[in-house]
Amino acid sequence: MSKPFTGRHMWAVMICGFGVVIGVNFFMATLAVRGFGGVVVENSYVASQKFNGWLSAAREQEQLGWSAQAVRQADGNVRIVTAGVPAGADVSARFRRPLGKPETLDLDFNSAAPGEYVSSASVPSGRWIARIAILTQDDRWTGEVRIE
């Protein structure tokens, strides 16, 4: 003979069910907070006021017709191959980790061949996002590439 399902049983089921839901929510929230590297913009209102200027700058940058690709070499240095960039341009990059603990690395690049630049130092292994900046006397170009 089985015992009847009572209010105490229902109370235990409710507590256990909600306990599992709350526990999973706290676990997921902890993972999300630990994986977030920081703020994208300091003040979203101020950023929204600059948005049209950023679009205009992006259109001007597209008209330059420049492009850049980055590859990590076996020695850890990064090689950037450019197209359409005039000789004598200054190339630099800020590397940041896309996930996890915030980590950034600023590097300058030296000309290795026409249209090719090599970093002045090596980049630690792992995933990086490189924001490349190319400067000439009159123009500025920026772009982001992923480095594995």
N, C-alpha and C positions, 0 to 999 in steps of 0.2 A: 504494500500500500504506500503510495507516494504522499508526501506532505502537500498541503494546499499552497498555492502561490499567494503570499500575503503582501501587505503594504511594506513590510521590511524587505522583502525580496525586491519589490519594485524600487524602493529607495536605493538598495545596493546596485541594481542595474543602472539606475540614473547616475549615481555617483561615479561608478566605473566608466560609463560611456562618456560623460562630460570630462572626467579625468583624462581619458585618452585624448579627446579632442584638444583640451587645454594644453596637455603635455606636448603634443605634436606642434601646436601653434607656437609655443615658447621655443621649442627646438628649431623650427624653421625661421623664426624671427632672429634667433641668435646667429644662425648661419648667414642670414641676409646682412645683419649688421656687421659681422666680422669680415664679410667679403666685400663690403663697400669701401672703396679707397678714399672717399672724400667728396666734397662738393664739386659740382660741375661749374656753377657760377656762384659768386658770393651773394648777389642780389638779383633775383629773377626780373624784377621790375626794371632795373637799370639795364639789364641785358636786353630786355624786350625793346627798349628805346633805341638801342644800338643796332637792332636786327637789320633794318633797311640799309644802313651803312655797310654792314657785313655782306649783304647780298650784292651791293654795288661793287665792293672790293673783289668779291668772288668773280663777278662778270669781267672786271678788268683783268683779273688774273688769268681767266680762261682765254682772253684775247691774246695773251702773251704766247700761248701755244707751247709752254714748257711742260715737261714731265720728268719724274724721277722715280726710280725703282731702287730698293735697297735689299742687299743680301748679306747675311753674316758669312764671313770666310772661315776657313778651318782654324785660323789663329785667333778667332774671336773678334777681329776687327770687322767693321761694316763697310762695304763698298756700295757707293751710290752711283748709279749710271743715269745720266741725264740726257734729255733730248731737247734741242732747241735753245739751250741755255748759252748765252754768249761767254766767250773765254774771259777768264779773270773774275768770275763770280765768286762770292764768298758763300760757302755752304756750312751750315751748322744743323744740329738736330737735338731735340730733347726727347729722351727715351723715358717711357713710364710703363709700369706694369699694369696690365688691364684688369687684373683681379688680385685680391688678397691685400697684403700689407703694402701701403703706398711706398713706392720707390721710384725715384727719378734720377736721371743721369744726363748731363749736358755734355755734348761732344762737338768739337770742331773737326772739319775735314780738310785734308790736303789734296791738292790736285795730283792724280797719279798718271793720267793720260787725258787727252782731249775728251771732255764730257764724262770723265770718271773721277771720283773722289773717294779717298780712304780715310776712315776715322783715325784720330790721333791716339786713341786708346781702345782697348778691347771692351766688348760688352759681355757681361756675364750671361751664361746660358739661360734658356727659358724663353717665355713669351714676352714680347715688348711691343709697344706701339710707339713708332718714331714720328714726331712732328718735324718734318724737314723744312728748313728755311733757306731760301736762295736769294741772295741780295746782289744787285748791281748798283751802279751809281743812280739809276733812274727807277728801277723796278724792284718789286719784292714779290716772291712767290712762296707759298706755304702749302704743304700737303702732308697727309698722314699715310703711313704704310705699316703693315704688321711684319714683325720679325719673329721667326720661330727659332 
